[in-house]
Amino acid sequence: MDFKGNKAIYLQIADRLCDEILAGQYPEEERIPSVREYAAQVEVNANTVVRSYDYLQQSEIIYNKRGIGYFVAKGAQALIKDLRKKVFLDEELPELFQKMKTLDIPMSEIEALFKQYNR
């Protein structure tokens, strides 16, 4: 896995796992790879994956069945989408609007591009 320097590695791993859940690779109520298995997949220390799993468990996206492993929580896909939508609307969109203002890009140009991509 290629990591970016602007975000903690454990959060990038959590994002990847969320992407995989959204893609259906790990269905709701199904087991996800063990910490060691996932650490080998993404080529990081198991402690980093433990941190990712703890973060996702606190976010109620996954849960632990003691002695069995981690599972995708019921409603995880909807929760991930809601969380990502909130981040987009609260953090990314204002940044986009500021760039549009700085570069004098009218909303009509954005609307035209949006329609083009959604054909």
C-alpha positions in Angstrom: 0.0 0.0 0.0 1.3 3.5 -0.9 0.9 5.9 2.0 0.6 9.6 1.8 2.4 11.9 4.2 -0.5 14.1 5.0 -2.6 11.6 7.0 -1.7 9.1 9.7 -1.0 5.6 8.4 -3.6 4.0 10.7 -6.3 6.3 9.3 -5.2 5.5 5.7 -5.6 1.8 6.5 -9.0 2.5 8.1 -10.0 4.4 4.9 -8.9 1.5 2.7 -10.8 -1.0 4.8 -13.9 1.3 4.5 -13.4 1.4 0.8 -13.3 -2.4 0.7 -16.5 -2.6 2.8 -18.3 -0.2 0.5 -17.1 -2.2 -2.5 -18.7 -5.3 -1.0 -15.4 -7.1 -0.4 -16.4 -7.5 3.2 -20.2 -7.8 3.6 -22.0 -6.7 6.7 -22.0 -9.2 9.5 -19.0 -11.1 7.8 -15.5 -11.5 9.2 -12.7 -9.3 8.1 -9.0 -10.4 8.0 -7.2 -10.8 11.3 -4.9 -8.1 12.4 -1.9 -10.1 11.3 -3.4 -11.0 7.9 -4.3 -7.4 7.2 -0.9 -6.2 8.3 0.7 -8.6 5.9 -1.6 -7.4 3.1 -0.8 -3.7 3.6 2.8 -4.4 4.6 2.8 -2.6 8.0 3.4 -3.5 11.6 0.5 -5.4 13.2 0.3 -2.6 15.9 -0.6 -0.1 13.2 -3.5 -2.3 12.1 -4.6 -2.8 15.7 -4.9 1.0 15.9 -6.9 1.1 12.7 -9.3 -1.7 13.9 -9.7 0.1 17.3 -10.6 3.3 15.4 -13.1 1.5 13.2 -14.5 -0.3 16.3 -15.0 3.1 18.1 -16.7 4.4 15.0 -19.0 1.3 15.1 -18.0 0.2 11.6 -16.6 -3.1 12.8 -16.9 -5.1 16.0 -14.9 -7.8 17.8 -16.2 -11.3 18.7 -13.8 -12.3 21.3 -11.7 -15.3 20.2 -13.2 -15.3 16.7 -12.2 -12.0 15.1 -13.5 -8.8 13.8 -16.7 -8.4 11.8 -18.3 -5.7 9.7 -21.1 -4.2 11.7 -24.7 -4.1 10.5 -25.3 -0.8 8.8 -21.6 -0.2 8.3 -21.9 0.8 4.6 -24.5 3.5 5.4 -22.5 4.7 8.4 -19.3 5.0 6.2 -21.2 7.0 3.6 -22.7 9.3 6.2 -19.4 9.9 7.8 -17.7 10.6 4.5 -20.5 12.8 3.4 -20.1 14.9 6.5 -16.3 15.3 6.0 -16.9 16.2 2.4 -19.6 18.8 3.2 -17.8 20.3 6.3 -14.2 20.2 5.2 -13.6 19.5 1.5 -16.4 21.5 -0.1 -15.6 24.8 1.7 -12.0 24.3 0.5 -13.3 23.7 -3.1 -15.5 26.8 -2.9 -12.5 28.9 -1.8 -10.4 27.6 -4.7 -13.3 28.4 -7.1 -13.4 31.9 -5.7 -9.7 32.4 -5.9 -9.6 31.1 -9.5 -12.8 32.9 -10.6 -14.5 29.7 -11.6 -18.2 30.3 -11.9 -20.7 27.7 -10.5 -22.2 27.4 -14.0 -18.8 25.9 -15.2 -18.9 23.4 -12.3 -22.5 22.5 -13.1 -21.6 21.8 -16.8 -18.8 19.6 -15.7 -21.0 17.8 -13.2 -23.6 17.1 -15.9 -20.9 15.8 -18.3 -19.6 13.3 -15.7 -23.1 12.1 -14.8 -24.3 11.1 -18.2 
